[in-house]
Amino acid sequence: MLPWFKRIAITLLVLFFSFFALIRFEGLQYMAAYSGSGFARSLPEITKPLSCNAQPINVLSYNVRYGSTLIEAIADRFSKGDTGDGFLPWSVRLPEIRARITSHAPDLLGLQEMETDNDIKAIVSLEQYTLVSYHLGSFQYGDSALLYKTARFEQLDSGQVWLGPHSELPMSLGFSPLAMIRYSNWVLLREKSTGFTFMFVNTHFDNASKNKDPSAILFRERIAALASGLPMIVSGDFNTTANTERYFRFTGSHELPALLKNTYDLVKPPLTVSESHPDKLIDHILAGGPCKIDVEQWLVDARPLNNGQPMSDHNPVFARLNFSSK
């Protein structure tokens, strides 16, 4: 018989490698999927749009930076409230973030770096908007949460595409071991007054190239490809400027057919190149599909907090879109 300390050592090694295997090969995610939460819903099929005529649509994309009471509590516990880079805590910033979002009156809103429904409720009125986020039982993961005006749109379907090698596996890890969990959140909507049916997508790419490069390819194959027959609006923090090869992987280039266009490029008359040019931004509002798309207004809201400090490490991007028959 092995000495007691060897038995303990072997047991600890078995537990360690079992735990490592669960994490590395996404065992916990598969257990969650098969135990009742299920795999991601299938994306909608491409169909000829019933109508290309819609009322103007205001779209806002905003990475609020650590929109989480939990992260703030952890920062309070271990670093005296400092979450890095000198930004004010979430609870201090959120009243002005709420006011800023309200001022743009978005019909569609894509948020990044949110956590729970209550965190989102603190900056968006859920009496006016319907929230689409990821839930697993009581667990809520709103990193790519999206919202739409309830009175204006009817939800036909919704789901997530996980930005990893197993895109249908809930909470799937990224393309490198133990990467941050990222997803693209989608909803199929119909405008109640016109019948205009379209897909709204919000996403947040990882900030590591080893994850966001393959995420761009996956995004094109699984989501952008639907724009060949389905009107689509996309908001998100892509951690990618518009002058990079990665950007053209999910929008299109000379080698790849164009599927999505930056709303900046659809404004007429064209905007003057400035610090708000997409070549200098990593947050974008994109649009595509079989309908004609005109953009009445496009802007980046760079206003700081009332005390002069930054509201986030990202500025909200706003676009006002018009869809019509070609």
Buried (B, 14 or more C-beta within 10 A) or exposed (E): EEEEEEEEEEEEEEEEEEEEEBBEEBBEBBEBBEEEBEBBEEBBEBEEBEBBBBEEBBBBBBBBBBBBBEBBBEBBEEEEBEBEEEBBBBEBBBEBBBEBBEEBEBBBBBBBBBBBBEBBBBBBEEEBBBBBBBEBEEEBBBBBBBBBBBEBBBBEEBBBBBBBEBBBBBBBBBBBEEBBBBBBBBBBBBBEEBEBBBBBBBBBBBEBEEBBBBBBEBBBEBBBBBBEBBBBBBBBBBBBBBEBEBBBBBBBEEEEEEBBBBBBBBBEEEBEEEEBBBEEBBBBBBBBBBBEBBBEEBBBBEEEBEEEEBBBEBBBBBBBBBBEEE
